Amino acid sequence: MRDVRLLTAPFIPGTLIGPFTNAHPGLGGVCTFVGEVRGKVRGGADVRALELSYYEPLTLPSMEQLADEAITRFDLMGMLMVHRVGKMHPGEPIVCVSAAAKHRRGAIDAVDFAMDHLKSAAWFWKREQRDDGWHWIEPRADDYVNLARWNTPTQR
Amino acid sequence: MGVRIVFLGPLRDLAAKDESEVPAPLDWAGLLEAVGPEVAAQLREERVNVACAGKVLADKTALNAQDGDEVALLPPVSGG
């Protein structure tokens, strides 16, 4: 199954991963990544809040396309891809990607692939609220290097 | 009805608004003029994309928005 969602309220990844796993009898492995809002930036400043904005006509359709690509490329039985939007606070989950496959390697690689694309090639814009105000966040050079490993078109 | 221009991410701050309405049709030159010099300078950069009617344009300078279309200005993204 392909389960791709944008959520505007906090979520508990376990409540999604359990049913997702149960929906794939006969699977060989499930790999899950959960990203959370960090409490500090790299320089050490506190993060009060994070806000993710998106563009309705593009964001969800492009995530669905990304999940389909992952399912085909890594021969998955299913993929769960859930992304928060709106304002969130440190410790809250921001993204959850889970892949179910017959074999370990496909599941692990599919999650890595999906996360690299969500970080720097999906239609989200992220800003961080620190003590001195809001700061827009752009992907780091590392993020683009990670993305380039997969040899996919960066915009969809 | 016209064309609706939507400013996303940091371009929203730069434009100091979420969106604006301009008369149709709207081409690349018209867009640059409609958004003001600061946003226009960003739009000329390769890393900023433009979508029209829900599709990202392969060549944004070929923009040809018709009555009722929405044109979205898409700066570099950051998710996860």
gemmi code that builds the backbone of each chain (N, CA, C; Angstrom):
import gemmi

chains = {
    "A": [
        ("MET", (0.828, -1.198, 0.000), (0.000, 0.000, 0.000), (0.870, 1.258, 0.000)),
        ("ARG", (0.307, 2.328, -0.563), (0.987, 3.614, -0.513), (0.133, 4.546, 0.335)),
        ("ASP", (0.719, 5.048, 1.430), (-0.026, 5.915, 2.345), (0.776, 7.206, 2.514)),
        ("VAL", (0.348, 8.255, 1.851), (1.084, 9.527, 1.845), (0.172, 10.617, 2.398)),
        ("ARG", (0.646, 11.305, 3.425), (-0.227, 12.301, 4.070), (0.537, 13.559, 4.478)),
        ("LEU", (-0.179, 14.679, 4.434), (0.276, 15.919, 5.063), (-0.589, 16.126, 6.290)),
        ("LEU", (0.038, 16.372, 7.439), (-0.732, 16.542, 8.668), (-0.523, 17.941, 9.240)),
        ("THR", (-1.603, 18.527, 9.736), (-1.520, 19.880, 10.296), (-1.459, 19.861, 11.827)),
        ("ALA", (-1.566, 18.668, 12.430), (-1.546, 18.564, 13.890), (-0.506, 17.516, 14.307)),
        ("PRO", (-0.023, 17.583, 15.565), (0.974, 16.610, 16.034), (0.487, 15.168, 15.860)),
        ("PHE", (1.439, 14.254, 15.615), (1.073, 12.844, 15.446), (2.051, 11.950, 16.202)),
        ("ILE", (1.606, 10.733, 16.479), (2.439, 9.741, 17.158), (2.791, 8.669, 16.137)),
        ("PRO", (4.082, 8.623, 15.701), (4.460, 7.713, 14.611), (4.026, 6.264, 14.839)),
        ("GLY", (4.129, 5.781, 16.096), (3.787, 4.393, 16.387), (2.372, 4.021, 15.975)),
        ("THR", (1.464, 4.989, 16.090), (0.070, 4.690, 15.748), (-0.107, 4.484, 14.248)),
        ("LEU", (0.858, 4.964, 13.454), (0.778, 4.789, 11.998), (1.575, 3.566, 11.552)),
        ("ILE", (2.730, 3.348, 12.216), (3.642, 2.279, 11.778), (3.046, 0.898, 12.061)),
        ("GLY", (2.366, 0.753, 13.186), (1.758, -0.532, 13.536), (0.795, -1.006, 12.450)),
        ("PRO", (-0.228, -0.218, 12.150), (-1.183, -0.624, 11.099), (-0.516, -0.782, 9.733)),
        ("PHE", (0.480, 0.064, 9.435), (1.179, -0.044, 8.142), (1.877, -1.399, 8.039)),
        ("THR", (2.561, -1.790, 9.121), (3.253, -3.085, 9.136), (2.248, -4.238, 8.999)),
        ("ASN", (1.152, -4.139, 9.736), (0.150, -5.217, 9.714), (-0.519, -5.356, 8.352)),
        ("ALA", (-0.478, -4.290, 7.558), (-1.122, -4.327, 6.239), (-0.301, -5.105, 5.217)),
        ("HIS", (0.910, -5.561, 5.611), (1.777, -6.270, 4.664), (2.191, -7.649, 5.177)),
        ("PRO", (1.242, -8.575, 5.267), (1.607, -9.923, 5.703), (2.604, -10.525, 4.721)),
        ("GLY", (3.573, -11.268, 5.260), (4.564, -11.897, 4.386), (5.782, -11.036, 4.126)),
        ("LEU", (5.829, -9.845, 4.743), (6.985, -8.969, 4.499), (8.243, -9.554, 5.133)),
        ("GLY", (9.400, -9.127, 4.605), (10.671, -9.581, 5.157), (11.265, -8.563, 6.096)),
        ("GLY", (10.886, -7.294, 5.929), (11.442, -6.257, 6.797), (10.712, -4.939, 6.649)),
        ("VAL", (10.742, -4.165, 7.732), (10.203, -2.802, 7.712), (11.294, -1.885, 8.220)),
        ("CYS", (11.530, -0.793, 7.515), (12.486, 0.207, 7.985), (11.736, 1.520, 8.164)),
        ("THR", (11.966, 2.179, 9.300), (11.247, 3.424, 9.598), (12.219, 4.514, 10.035)),
        ("PHE", (12.013, 5.705, 9.512), (12.749, 6.874, 9.998), (11.743, 7.884, 10.521)),
        ("VAL", (12.020, 8.427, 11.714), (11.205, 9.511, 12.253), (12.109, 10.709, 12.504)),
        ("GLY", (11.780, 11.846, 11.918), (12.532, 13.067, 12.174), (11.770, 13.927, 13.161)),
        ("GLU", (12.508, 14.532, 14.108), (11.864, 15.399, 15.092), (12.452, 16.808, 15.044)),
        ("VAL", (11.700, 17.765, 15.525), (12.177, 19.146, 15.597), (13.255, 19.231, 16.664)),
        ("ARG", (14.440, 19.725, 16.256), (15.552, 19.873, 17.201), (15.338, 21.081, 18.108)),
        ("GLY", (15.888, 20.998, 19.316), (15.749, 22.091, 20.271), (16.814, 23.162, 20.128)),
        ("LYS", (17.891, 22.833, 19.383), (18.966, 23.806, 19.199), (19.440, 23.798, 17.751)),
        ("VAL", (19.873, 24.945, 17.249), (20.476, 24.994, 15.919), (21.938, 24.576, 16.037)),
        ("ARG", (22.602, 24.409, 14.887), (23.996, 23.976, 14.884), (24.893, 24.881, 15.718)),
        ("GLY", (24.640, 26.185, 15.656), (25.465, 27.129, 16.409), (25.178, 27.126, 17.902)),
        ("GLY", (24.120, 26.425, 18.324), (23.819, 26.312, 19.742), (22.629, 27.138, 20.221)),
        ("ALA", (22.093, 28.019, 19.331), (20.955, 28.846, 19.748), (19.700, 27.977, 19.916)),
        ("ASP", (18.851, 28.403, 20.859), (17.610, 27.652, 21.095), (16.614, 27.849, 19.946)),
        ("VAL", (15.906, 26.770, 19.637), (14.806, 26.855, 18.674), (13.508, 26.877, 19.460)),
        ("ARG", (12.720, 27.912, 19.266), (11.432, 27.990, 19.965), (10.353, 27.237, 19.199)),
        ("ALA", (10.396, 27.395, 17.882), (9.365, 26.756, 17.047), (9.879, 26.616, 15.626)),
        ("LEU", (9.230, 25.735, 14.887), (9.556, 25.524, 13.481), (8.247, 25.638, 12.722)),
        ("GLU", (8.290, 26.297, 11.562), (7.072, 26.395, 10.763), (7.355, 25.914, 9.355)),
        ("LEU", (6.537, 24.988, 8.891), (6.684, 24.461, 7.529), (5.504, 24.913, 6.708)),
        ("SER", (5.794, 25.588, 5.595), (4.705, 25.933, 4.688), (4.826, 25.078, 3.435)),
        ("TYR", (3.760, 25.006, 2.675), (3.717, 24.139, 1.496), (2.811, 24.774, 0.462)),
        ("TYR", (2.755, 24.179, -0.728), (1.901, 24.703, -1.786), (0.984, 23.582, -2.238)),
        ("GLU", (-0.269, 23.729, -1.850), (-1.265, 22.669, -2.031), (-1.233, 21.966, -3.399)),
        ("PRO", (-1.214, 22.711, -4.529), (-1.286, 22.014, -5.827), (-0.063, 21.144, -6.137)),
        ("LEU", (1.061, 21.385, -5.478), (2.282, 20.638, -5.810), (2.735, 19.661, -4.725)),
        ("THR", (2.602, 20.046, -3.461), (3.310, 19.316, -2.407), (2.869, 17.856, -2.267)),
        ("LEU", (1.579, 17.635, -2.069), (1.133, 16.250, -1.881), (1.288, 15.419, -3.164)),
        ("PRO", (0.889, 15.948, -4.336), (1.097, 15.160, -5.566), (2.564, 14.764, -5.780)),
        ("SER", (3.503, 15.668, -5.440), (4.915, 15.330, -5.663), (5.399, 14.296, -4.640)),
        ("MET", (4.830, 14.316, -3.432), (5.166, 13.272, -2.450), (4.629, 11.918, -2.900)),
        ("GLU", (3.432, 11.919, -3.479), (2.859, 10.655, -3.976), (3.718, 10.089, -5.099)),
        ("GLN", (4.192, 10.980, -5.949), (5.054, 10.552, -7.054), (6.378, 9.996, -6.516)),
        ("LEU", (6.926, 10.656, -5.488), (8.166, 10.191, -4.861), (7.973, 8.795, -4.253)),
        ("ALA", (6.853, 8.589, -3.572), (6.577, 7.275, -2.966), (6.452, 6.208, -4.061)),
        ("ASP", (5.787, 6.552, -5.154), (5.654, 5.598, -6.267), (7.018, 5.235, -6.850)),
        ("GLU", (7.870, 6.247, -6.983), (9.221, 5.989, -7.501), (9.981, 5.049, -6.579)),
        ("ALA", (9.866, 5.273, -5.270), (10.566, 4.434, -4.292), (10.045, 2.996, -4.345)),
        ("ILE", (8.728, 2.856, -4.467), (8.118, 1.517, -4.498), (8.639, 0.737, -5.704)),
        ("THR", (8.713, 1.403, -6.858), (9.198, 0.742, -8.071), (10.695, 0.457, -7.978)),
        ("ARG", (11.452, 1.488, -7.600), (12.909, 1.389, -7.633), (13.450, 0.353, -6.651)),
        ("PHE", (12.804, 0.237, -5.470), (13.335, -0.658, -4.433), (12.450, -1.887, -4.213)),
        ("ASP", (11.523, -2.097, -5.150), (10.669, -3.289, -5.118), (9.978, -3.454, -3.759)),
        ("LEU", (9.311, -2.373, -3.331), (8.671, -2.384, -2.016), (7.293, -3.027, -2.083)),
        ("MET", (6.844, -3.503, -0.925), (5.452, -3.914, -0.786), (4.593, -2.700, -0.428)),
        ("GLY", (5.200, -1.738, 0.245), (4.436, -0.545, 0.605), (5.318, 0.547, 1.147)),
        ("MET", (4.789, 1.773, 1.096), (5.512, 2.903, 1.678), (4.553, 3.835, 2.394)),
        ("LEU", (4.953, 4.223, 3.599), (4.226, 5.203, 4.403), (5.063, 6.479, 4.421)),
        ("MET", (4.454, 7.616, 4.084), (5.205, 8.872, 4.050), (4.302, 9.964, 4.637)),
        ("VAL", (4.658, 10.414, 5.834), (3.819, 11.381, 6.537), (4.663, 12.602, 6.882)),
        ("HIS", (4.192, 13.784, 6.544), (4.949, 15.012, 6.793), (4.060, 16.038, 7.480)),
        ("ARG", (4.567, 16.617, 8.552), (3.847, 17.700, 9.222), (3.988, 18.992, 8.440)),
        ("VAL", (2.975, 19.841, 8.529), (3.067, 21.220, 8.068), (2.516, 22.105, 9.182)),
        ("GLY", (2.743, 23.408, 9.054), (2.290, 24.332, 10.085), (3.361, 24.544, 11.142)),
        ("LYS", (2.926, 25.045, 12.306), (3.884, 25.400, 13.352), (4.047, 24.236, 14.327)),
        ("MET", (5.296, 23.897, 14.640), (5.552, 22.806, 15.586), (6.673, 23.186, 16.547)),
        ("HIS", (6.829, 22.379, 17.588), (7.771, 22.710, 18.663), (8.807, 21.611, 18.845)),
        ("PRO", (9.968, 21.947, 19.467), (11.017, 20.944, 19.671), (10.463, 19.664, 20.308)),
        ("GLY", (10.927, 18.537, 19.765), (10.492, 17.242, 20.277), (9.329, 16.648, 19.503)),
        ("GLU", (8.624, 17.483, 18.722), (7.497, 16.947, 17.948), (8.015, 16.280, 16.676)),
        ("PRO", (7.429, 15.148, 16.291), (7.792, 14.531, 15.023), (7.409, 15.455, 13.862)),
        ("ILE", (8.312, 15.537, 12.881), (8.040, 16.366, 11.705), (7.825, 15.489, 10.479)),
        ("VAL", (8.498, 14.335, 10.447), (8.371, 13.455, 9.291), (8.495, 11.997, 9.743)),
        ("CYS", (7.758, 11.132, 9.046), (7.857, 9.689, 9.313), (7.778, 8.965, 7.970)),
        ("VAL", (8.823, 8.198, 7.661), (8.842, 7.412, 6.423), (9.087, 5.960, 6.795)),
        ("SER", (8.261, 5.079, 6.268), (8.413, 3.657, 6.568), (8.271, 2.869, 5.272)),
        ("ALA", (9.150, 1.880, 5.099), (9.107, 1.062, 3.883), (9.007, -0.408, 4.282)),
        ("ALA", (8.105, -1.114, 3.626), (7.944, -2.558, 3.845), (8.393, -3.269, 2.582)),
        ("ALA", (9.238, -4.304, 2.777), (9.765, -5.014, 1.606), (9.992, -6.489, 1.950)),
        ("LYS", (10.199, -7.262, 0.911), (10.509, -8.686, 1.108), (11.908, -8.841, 1.710)),
        ("HIS", (12.783, -7.881, 1.366), (14.174, -8.004, 1.791), (14.676, -6.718, 2.440)),
        ("ARG", (15.605, -6.863, 3.352), (16.120, -5.768, 4.169), (16.649, -4.589, 3.348)),
        ("ARG", (17.491, -4.879, 2.351), (18.202, -3.813, 1.651), (17.240, -2.828, 0.987)),
        ("GLY", (16.215, -3.355, 0.352), (15.245, -2.482, -0.324), (14.569, -1.545, 0.649)),
        ("ALA", (14.188, -2.061, 1.809), (13.475, -1.237, 2.791), (14.378, -0.121, 3.316)),
        ("ILE", (15.618, -0.461, 3.630), (16.547, 0.536, 4.184), (16.867, 1.609, 3.140)),
        ("ASP", (17.202, 1.163, 1.933), (17.557, 2.130, 0.884), (16.375, 3.028, 0.517)),
        ("ALA", (15.177, 2.469, 0.504), (13.999, 3.257, 0.115), (13.761, 4.406, 1.087)),
        ("VAL", (13.986, 4.162, 2.373), (13.784, 5.216, 3.369), (14.855, 6.300, 3.208)),
        ("ASP", (16.086, 5.886, 2.958), (17.191, 6.818, 2.728), (16.892, 7.699, 1.501)),
        ("PHE", (16.464, 7.051, 0.435), (16.084, 7.728, -0.825), (14.964, 8.743, -0.573)),
        ("ALA", (13.918, 8.306, 0.109), (12.763, 9.188, 0.340), (13.161, 10.380, 1.196)),
        ("MET", (13.969, 10.157, 2.238), (14.357, 11.260, 3.116), (15.262, 12.270, 2.410)),
        ("ASP", (16.186, 11.791, 1.589), (17.046, 12.728, 0.852), (16.211, 13.624, -0.059)),
        ("HIS", (15.170, 13.069, -0.654), (14.315, 13.866, -1.534), (13.398, 14.805, -0.743)),
        ("LEU", (12.898, 14.346, 0.387), (12.039, 15.220, 1.193), (12.826, 16.402, 1.753)),
        ("LYS", (14.101, 16.187, 2.078), (14.936, 17.246, 2.646), (15.163, 18.400, 1.671)),
        ("SER", (15.452, 18.074, 0.416), (15.901, 19.160, -0.473), (15.281, 19.141, -1.859)),
        ("ALA", (14.264, 18.300, -2.091), (13.620, 18.303, -3.412), (12.115, 18.072, -3.311)),
        ("ALA", (11.506, 18.463, -2.210), (10.045, 18.397, -2.096), (9.557, 19.809, -1.781)),
        ("TRP", (8.289, 20.068, -2.075), (7.805, 21.451, -2.011), (7.421, 21.881, -0.600)),
        ("PHE", (8.458, 22.110, 0.216), (8.273, 22.627, 1.578), (9.226, 23.802, 1.797)),
        ("TRP", (8.782, 24.719, 2.632), (9.654, 25.824, 3.038), (9.622, 25.891, 4.555)),
        ("LYS", (10.835, 25.963, 5.131), (10.972, 25.796, 6.574), (11.568, 27.053, 7.185)),
        ("ARG", (10.984, 27.513, 8.280), (11.636, 28.593, 9.016), (11.592, 28.293, 10.508)),
        ("GLU", (12.618, 28.825, 11.164), (12.859, 28.529, 12.562), (12.680, 29.793, 13.381)),
        ("GLN", (12.008, 29.681, 14.507), (11.890, 30.827, 15.401), (12.913, 30.691, 16.524)),
        ("ARG", (13.839, 31.664, 16.550), (14.835, 31.707, 17.636), (14.556, 32.937, 18.485)),
        ("ASP", (15.397, 33.173, 19.494), (15.148, 34.318, 20.376), (15.142, 35.641, 19.607)),
        ("ASP", (15.915, 35.682, 18.498), (16.012, 36.945, 17.750), (15.070, 36.993, 16.550)),
        ("GLY", (14.117, 36.093, 16.484), (13.122, 36.161, 15.407), (13.124, 34.947, 14.505)),
        ("TRP", (12.445, 35.086, 13.351), (12.305, 33.965, 12.409), (13.457, 33.935, 11.414)),
        ("HIS", (13.927, 32.723, 11.082), (14.997, 32.529, 10.099), (14.570, 31.464, 9.094)),
        ("TRP", (14.626, 31.789, 7.800), (14.344, 30.785, 6.775), (15.515, 29.818, 6.690)),
        ("ILE", (15.200, 28.544, 6.519), (16.225, 27.507, 6.456), (16.337, 26.984, 5.031)),
        ("GLU", (17.545, 26.997, 4.508), (17.791, 26.383, 3.199), (18.585, 25.098, 3.397)),
        ("PRO", (18.450, 24.157, 2.458), (19.241, 22.931, 2.586), (20.729, 23.260, 2.646)),
        ("ARG", (21.494, 22.423, 3.351), (22.939, 22.591, 3.413), (23.576, 21.910, 2.218)),
        ("ALA", (24.841, 22.230, 1.954), (25.550, 21.620, 0.817), (25.491, 20.097, 0.913)),
        ("ASP", (25.606, 19.571, 2.135), (25.528, 18.118, 2.377), (24.244, 17.519, 1.852)),
        ("ASP", (23.144, 18.273, 2.040), (21.841, 17.754, 1.626), (21.804, 17.541, 0.117)),
        ("TYR", (22.405, 18.475, -0.623), (22.421, 18.350, -2.086), (23.335, 17.215, -2.531)),
        ("VAL", (24.439, 17.030, -1.791), (25.349, 15.916, -2.102), (24.623, 14.588, -1.887)),
        ("ASN", (23.882, 14.500, -0.774), (23.126, 13.278, -0.491), (22.097, 12.998, -1.584)),
        ("LEU", (21.432, 14.059, -2.016), (20.406, 13.907, -3.049), (21.011, 13.427, -4.365)),
        ("ALA", (22.185, 13.964, -4.690), (22.823, 13.660, -5.978), (23.192, 12.179, -6.101)),
        ("ARG", (23.342, 11.487, -4.947), (23.684, 10.064, -4.982), (22.667, 9.231, -5.750)),
        ("TRP", (21.415, 9.714, -5.793), (20.340, 8.889, -6.360), (20.120, 9.124, -7.849)),
        ("ASN", (20.764, 10.175, -8.395), (20.631, 10.426, -9.836), (19.212, 10.600, -10.324)),
        ("THR", (18.409, 11.333, -9.594), (17.032, 11.566, -10.014), (16.874, 13.034, -10.375)),
        ("PRO", (15.870, 13.384, -11.189), (15.610, 14.799, -11.428), (15.254, 15.461, -10.100)),
        ("THR", (15.762, 16.663, -9.847), (15.557, 17.262, -8.530), (14.208, 17.959, -8.407)),
        ("GLN", (13.626, 18.348, -9.510), (12.308, 18.982, -9.413), (11.305, 18.085, -10.116)),
        ("ARG", (10.088, 18.043, -9.565), (9.061, 17.231, -10.198), (7.797, 18.047, -10.339)),
    ],
    "B": [
        ("MET", (-11.369, 38.069, -13.830), (-10.779, 37.020, -13.005), (-9.259, 37.202, -12.913)),
        ("GLY", (-8.593, 37.313, -14.050), (-7.165, 37.593, -14.054), (-6.306, 36.412, -13.643)),
        ("VAL", (-5.064, 36.733, -13.304), (-4.090, 35.712, -12.905), (-3.715, 35.979, -11.450)),
        ("ARG", (-3.713, 34.918, -10.640), (-3.324, 35.064, -9.245), (-1.844, 34.677, -9.102)),
        ("ILE", (-1.035, 35.546, -8.525), (0.385, 35.250, -8.269), (0.521, 34.889, -6.791)),
        ("VAL", (1.117, 33.712, -6.507), (1.271, 33.253, -5.124), (2.755, 33.266, -4.746)),
        ("PHE", (3.072, 33.913, -3.634), (4.458, 34.018, -3.156), (4.679, 32.969, -2.068)),
        ("LEU", (5.673, 32.098, -2.270), (5.921, 31.023, -1.304), (7.198, 31.264, -0.510)),
        ("GLY", (7.242, 30.722, 0.697), (8.439, 30.745, 1.529), (8.984, 32.156, 1.701)),
        ("PRO", (10.307, 32.310, 1.609), (10.920, 33.622, 1.843), (10.449, 34.707, 0.865)),
        ("LEU", (9.950, 34.296, -0.307), (9.459, 35.313, -1.260), (8.208, 36.014, -0.726)),
        ("ARG", (7.497, 35.333, 0.150), (6.316, 35.927, 0.783), (6.738, 37.111, 1.657)),
        ("ASP", (7.846, 36.930, 2.378), (8.363, 38.022, 3.208), (8.864, 39.180, 2.347)),
        ("LEU", (9.573, 38.806, 1.270), (10.165, 39.825, 0.400), (9.075, 40.660, -0.274)),
        ("ALA", (7.990, 39.987, -0.678), (6.885, 40.686, -1.343), (5.981, 41.374, -0.327)),
        ("ALA", (6.099, 40.970, 0.955), (5.245, 41.478, 2.025), (3.765, 41.192, 1.761)),
        ("LYS", (3.495, 40.088, 1.047), (2.111, 39.640, 0.870), (2.110, 38.180, 0.421)),
        ("ASP", (0.970, 37.538, 0.583), (0.840, 36.127, 0.212), (0.568, 35.963, -1.274)),
        ("GLU", (-0.194, 36.886, -1.827), (-0.577, 36.750, -3.232), (-1.026, 38.085, -3.798)),
        ("SER", (-1.114, 38.151, -5.136), (-1.688, 39.337, -5.759), (-2.401, 38.945, -7.052)),
        ("GLU", (-3.319, 39.760, -7.483), (-4.096, 39.526, -8.711), (-3.619, 40.496, -9.786)),
        ("VAL", (-3.376, 39.968, -10.983), (-3.002, 40.855, -12.093), (-3.851, 40.468, -13.307)),
        ("PRO", (-3.985, 41.362, -14.281), (-4.790, 41.039, -15.457), (-4.143, 39.943, -16.310)),
        ("ALA", (-4.973, 39.116, -16.953), (-4.494, 38.083, -17.890), (-4.412, 38.692, -19.286)),
        ("PRO", (-3.607, 38.135, -20.186), (-2.629, 37.070, -19.926), (-1.370, 37.635, -19.266)),
        ("LEU", (-0.543, 36.722, -18.742), (0.678, 37.150, -18.062), (1.865, 36.360, -18.604)),
        ("ASP", (2.847, 37.064, -19.152), (4.063, 36.391, -19.624), (5.225, 36.719, -18.665)),
        ("TRP", (6.423, 36.248, -18.997), (7.592, 36.394, -18.125), (7.894, 37.873, -17.847)),
        ("ALA", (7.894, 38.679, -18.905), (8.201, 40.107, -18.734), (7.140, 40.764, -17.848)),
        ("GLY", (5.894, 40.381, -18.067), (4.795, 40.931, -17.274), (4.911, 40.531, -15.811)),
        ("LEU", (5.335, 39.292, -15.588), (5.496, 38.798, -14.211), (6.582, 39.595, -13.486)),
        ("LEU", (7.733, 39.758, -14.152), (8.844, 40.492, -13.531), (8.408, 41.904, -13.163)),
        ("GLU", (7.602, 42.493, -14.016), (7.145, 43.846, -13.755), (6.133, 43.879, -12.603)),
        ("ALA", (5.269, 42.854, -12.571), (4.172, 42.837, -11.593), (4.654, 42.630, -10.156)),
        ("VAL", (5.782, 41.923, -9.972), (6.185, 41.544, -8.612), (7.128, 42.544, -7.936)),
        ("GLY", (7.575, 43.541, -8.686), (8.485, 44.517, -8.075), (9.935, 44.076, -8.209)),
        ("PRO", (10.864, 45.033, -8.111), (12.272, 44.755, -8.416), (12.939, 43.716, -7.513)),
        ("GLU", (12.598, 43.707, -6.221), (13.277, 42.771, -5.305), (12.928, 41.323, -5.607)),
        ("VAL", (11.635, 41.047, -5.775), (11.202, 39.687, -6.091), (11.663, 39.322, -7.506)),
        ("ALA", (11.620, 40.292, -8.426), (12.051, 40.036, -9.806), (13.508, 39.592, -9.841)),
        ("ALA", (14.348, 40.215, -9.001), (15.767, 39.836, -8.964), (15.915, 38.375, -8.524)),
        ("GLN", (15.095, 37.951, -7.565), (15.121, 36.548, -7.120), (14.647, 35.617, -8.234)),
        ("LEU", (13.584, 36.029, -8.917), (13.004, 35.191, -9.972), (13.995, 34.910, -11.093)),
        ("ARG", (14.888, 35.863, -11.331), (15.865, 35.683, -12.409), (16.904, 34.627, -12.045)),
        ("GLU", (17.006, 34.302, -10.746), (17.990, 33.286, -10.340), (17.494, 31.892, -10.702)),
        ("GLU", (18.454, 31.068, -11.106), (18.114, 29.729, -11.604), (17.432, 28.875, -10.533)),
        ("ARG", (17.803, 29.104, -9.268), (17.295, 28.249, -8.197), (15.845, 28.536, -7.817)),
        ("VAL", (15.268, 29.583, -8.397), (13.858, 29.875, -8.133), (13.007, 29.350, -9.290)),
        ("ASN", (12.010, 28.528, -8.959), (11.128, 27.946, -9.963), (9.790, 28.677, -10.013)),
        ("VAL", (9.094, 28.468, -11.135), (7.764, 29.045, -11.317), (6.823, 27.927, -11.757)),
        ("ALA", (5.652, 27.881, -11.116), (4.615, 26.932, -11.539), (3.434, 27.712, -12.085)),
        ("CYS", (2.790, 27.145, -13.101), (1.588, 27.769, -13.655), (0.505, 26.691, -13.737)),
        ("ALA", (-0.658, 26.981, -13.172), (-1.789, 26.050, -13.185), (-1.377, 24.667, -12.652)),
        ("GLY", (-0.589, 24.656, -11.580), (-0.251, 23.397, -10.912), (0.895, 22.613, -11.524)),
        ("LYS", (1.561, 23.180, -12.535), (2.708, 22.487, -13.156), (3.951, 23.363, -13.062)),
        ("VAL", (5.064, 22.756, -12.633), (6.328, 23.493, -12.580), (6.832, 23.660, -14.015)),
        ("LEU", (7.189, 24.879, -14.376), (7.625, 25.149, -15.749), (9.087, 24.737, -15.950)),
        ("ALA", (9.344, 23.986, -17.009), (10.721, 23.605, -17.338), (11.506, 24.861, -17.729)),
        ("ASP", (10.835, 25.769, -18.435), (11.442, 27.053, -18.815), (10.512, 28.166, -18.335)),
        ("LYS", (10.883, 28.787, -17.204), (9.961, 29.768, -16.616), (9.798, 31.003, -17.499)),
        ("THR", (10.785, 31.270, -18.351), (10.676, 32.465, -19.208), (9.629, 32.252, -20.315)),
        ("ALA", (9.153, 31.005, -20.462), (8.088, 30.717, -21.441), (6.702, 30.850, -20.809)),
        ("LEU", (6.632, 31.434, -19.609), (5.346, 31.601, -18.915), (4.302, 32.232, -19.834)),
        ("ASN", (3.106, 31.631, -19.838), (1.997, 32.179, -20.613), (0.710, 31.875, -19.856)),
        ("ALA", (0.474, 32.653, -18.775), (-0.667, 32.378, -17.891), (-1.930, 33.025, -18.447)),
        ("GLN", (-3.009, 32.240, -18.429), (-4.290, 32.705, -18.959), (-5.248, 33.054, -17.818)),
        ("ASP", (-6.377, 33.634, -18.186), (-7.399, 34.021, -17.231), (-7.748, 32.834, -16.322)),
        ("GLY", (-7.679, 33.035, -15.004), (-8.028, 31.978, -14.053), (-6.842, 31.140, -13.590)),
        ("ASP", (-5.686, 31.274, -14.237), (-4.511, 30.504, -13.834), (-3.904, 31.051, -12.536)),
        ("GLU", (-3.265, 30.142, -11.801), (-2.506, 30.556, -10.627), (-1.032, 30.371, -10.951)),
        ("VAL", (-0.236, 31.415, -10.684), (1.217, 31.349, -10.923), (1.901, 31.352, -9.561)),
        ("ALA", (2.672, 30.296, -9.275), (3.332, 30.193, -7.970), (4.817, 30.433, -8.121)),
        ("LEU", (5.371, 31.260, -7.241), (6.802, 31.565, -7.246), (7.462, 30.729, -6.153)),
        ("LEU", (8.382, 29.841, -6.570), (8.878, 28.767, -5.704), (10.379, 28.908, -5.436)),
        ("PRO", (10.741, 29.467, -4.289), (12.172, 29.579, -3.953), (12.733, 28.217, -3.540)),
        ("PRO", (14.042, 28.122, -3.269), (14.630, 26.839, -2.879), (13.885, 26.222, -1.693)),
        ("VAL", (13.699, 24.904, -1.777), (12.871, 24.217, -0.791), (13.705, 23.646, 0.357)),
        ("SER", (13.016, 23.336, 1.445), (13.668, 22.726, 2.593), (12.626, 22.016, 3.439)),
        ("GLY", (12.698, 20.687, 3.466), (11.717, 19.920, 4.242), (12.394, 18.992, 5.226)),
        ("GLY", (11.645, 17.971, 5.662), (12.175, 16.945, 6.576), (12.497, 17.516, 7.919)),
    ],
}
model = gemmi.Model(1)
for chain_id, residues in chains.items():
    chain = gemmi.Chain(chain_id)
    for i, (resn, *xyz) in enumerate(residues, 1):
        res = gemmi.Residue()
        res.name, res.seqid = resn, gemmi.SeqId(i, " ")
        for name, pos in zip(("N", "CA", "C"), xyz):
            atom = gemmi.Atom()
            atom.name, atom.element = name, gemmi.Element(name[0])
            atom.pos, atom.b_iso = gemmi.Position(*pos), 0.0
            res.add_atom(atom)
        chain.add_residue(res)
    model.add_chain(chain)
structure = gemmi.Structure()
structure.add_model(model)
structure.setup_entities()
